[in-house]
Amino acid sequence: MPHTDALLRAHDLHRHYREAGGHGERRVLEGVGLSAHAGECVALLGRSGSGKSTLLNLLAGIDRPDHGWVEIDGTRLSTLGEPALTRLRRRRVGFIYQSFNLIDELTVAENLALPLALDGVRAREAQPRCSALLERLGLDARAEAFPDQLSGGEQQRVAIGRALIHAPALVLADEPTGNLDADTGARVLELLAALFREQGRALVLVTHSRAVAAIADRVLTLERGRLRADDTALSW
Ligand SMILES: Nc1ncnc2c1ncn2[C@@H]1O[C@H](COP(=O)(O)OP(=O)(O)OP(=O)(O)O)[C@@H](O)[C@H]1O
C-alpha cells in the first residue's frame, strides 16, 4: 500500500504505564502500526483494557508515545509543540464520542459551528456550510434547539456534523453508537459511513460491536499490545 496518500500513519507505537505503587510497568502498546487513507474506515476491536483508548489518544496527539510516531496528513506530531499540536487537532481532526459531548448552553447550529468558530472562521462564511450540513444531517428544523431537547440519535447526528464541518483529514470515533438503541445506532452509523466517504476523510472507529465494525473497510484487533488483522470480522 503506498504511504504517500495516507491521511493517518502510525509506526511502532509503544505506550507503557507505571503500575500503581510505582513498581513495574503495564505495557499497553508494544509496537502498533496503522495507516488510513482518504475515504477509508478502519475499525479497532479489542477487549476492555486492551488499550483502544490509549491508542486513540496517541493518534489524536492528546498523549505522546514512549516510542514510535504518528503522522496526520504528512505532519509528524512529535515535531510540534503544544500550541501547534492543538491547532492541528482543531483543524485536521474530528472527534465523535459515545456520550455525544455537545455543549448544553449552545444551540444545535452553534454546536455544529463550534470547530469553525474556534478556528476563527467568520460567521458569514460558516453559516452556509452549517446550513448545508444541517440539511444533510436531517436537522434543519432543529437548528435552534438545545441538546437537551433532542433525542440521543439527533444529538449524535449533531456530534457527527461537528466532527466533519471543518473538513478534517482524520475522524476518530470512540463507540459512536454505544449510547443508542440498535435501530437508532444503525441509522446514525449509516449516516456517518455515507458522510465520511463522500467527503474523503479517514475514519478510525473504536467499537465492541460487530455490527458497527461491519461498516469498516478493515477490521483490526488489539491484543497483547499489538494490532492484528481480524480475518473473521468482515464475514460476520
Ligand atoms: N493514565 C494511565 N495510567 C495507568 N494506567 C493506565 C492509564 N490509562 C490507561 N491505563 C491502563 O491501560 C490499559 C488500557 O486502557 P485503555 O483505556 O486504553 O483500554 P480500552 O481498550 O480503551 O478499554 P475499554 O474498552 O474498557 O474502554 C488498562 O489496563 C488501563 O488500566
The ligand as an ORCA input file, in Angstrom:
! r2SCAN-3c Opt
* xyz 0 1
  N      -3.124      7.044     32.713
  C      -2.994      5.737     32.988
  N      -2.176      5.309     33.979
  C      -2.019      3.998     34.242
  N      -2.638      3.006     33.559
  C      -3.482      3.372     32.571
  C      -3.703      4.740     32.240
  N      -4.594      4.787     31.200
  C      -4.899      3.510     30.918
  N      -4.234      2.665     31.735
  C      -4.303      1.186     31.692
  O      -4.001      0.783     30.380
  C      -4.824     -0.307     29.979
  C      -5.544      0.045     28.686
  O      -6.536      1.039     28.953
  P      -7.470      1.636     27.800
  O      -8.407      2.605     28.467
  O      -6.634      2.129     26.706
  O      -8.266      0.320     27.331
  P      -9.550      0.175     26.382
  O      -9.256     -0.932     25.439
  O      -9.903      1.501     25.799
  O     -10.668     -0.267     27.414
  P     -12.280     -0.069     27.368
  O     -12.769     -0.875     26.210
  O     -12.697     -0.654     28.685
  O     -12.544      1.400     27.258
  C      -5.743     -0.603     31.153
  O      -5.174     -1.682     31.876
  C      -5.706      0.670     31.956
  O      -5.903      0.389     33.320
*
